[in-house]
Amino acid sequence: MTDADLLAELSDLLDRLDPVPTRVHRAAIAAGTFLGVAWDWLDLTPLPTLAVRGDARVWHSTAGVIERSERLTGYLAIPISHAELHSADGVVALELDEVGGFSAQVTGRFRLVLHRHGDVPLITEWLS
């Protein structure tokens, strides 16, 4: 067992025994703004869509396309070092395939943070 595995197990146990209240977690994520975290806003435009099954929402920009239906999927068209998904469940690193595609499970509101080599991150507004 690695240190990371042990810390993940301890975090999971603490989350079950004494979870952080949602409002506190959201405030902590938002606090980065007031503590001088530098980023550029990534403006996304909603696209009208016809979902084959269930509801779907799609947004696009010059950086790529994001779709939320049963899962969050997307394609990033700009070079980034890594991408993160922020939600009430915490921060998850998105795994990108060789062409910039990603997929993740998400519940509730979310935002994406795209870290670029040698530049401030791009961040979306909170989406639902």
Residue pairs with C-beta under 8 A, 6 or more apart in sequence:
22 88
25 88
25 90
26 88
29 86
29 91
38 120
39 113
39 120
39 121
39 122
39 123
40 119
40 120
40 121
40 122
40 123
41 122
41 123
41 124
41 125
42 61
42 63
42 112
42 114
42 122
42 123
42 124
43 61
44 59
44 60
44 61
44 66
44 124
44 125
44 127
45 59
45 60
45 61
46 57
46 58
46 59
47 58
47 59
47 60
49 56
49 57
49 58
49 67
51 69
53 69
53 70
54 69
54 70
55 69
56 67
56 68
56 69
57 67
57 68
57 69
57 127
57 128
58 65
58 66
58 67
58 68
59 65
59 66
59 67
59 124
59 127
60 66
62 77
62 78
63 76
63 77
63 78
63 114
63 122
64 74
64 75
64 76
64 77
64 78
64 100
65 74
65 75
66 72
66 73
66 74
66 112
66 124
66 127
67 73
67 74
68 106
68 127
71 103
71 104
71 105
71 106
72 85
72 103
72 104
72 105
72 106
72 110
73 101
73 102
73 103
74 101
74 102
74 103
74 112
75 99
75 100
75 101
75 102
76 83
76 96
76 100
76 101
76 102
76 114
77 100
78 114
78 116
79 116
79 117
80 96
80 114
80 115
80 116
80 117
80 122
81 115
81 116
81 117
82 93
82 94
82 96
82 115
83 93
83 94
83 96
83 102
83 112
83 113
83 114
83 115
84 91
84 92
84 93
84 94
84 112
84 113
84 115
85 91
85 92
85 93
85 94
85 104
85 106
85 110
85 111
85 112
86 110
86 111
86 112
86 113
87 106
87 107
87 108
87 109
87 110
87 111
88 107
88 108
88 109
89 106
89 107
89 108
92 104
94 102
94 104
94 112
95 102
96 102
108 128
109 126
109 127
109 128
110 126
110 127
110 128
111 123
111 124
111 125
111 126
111 127
112 123
112 124
113 121
113 122
113 123
113 124
114 121
114 122
114 123
115 121
116 122
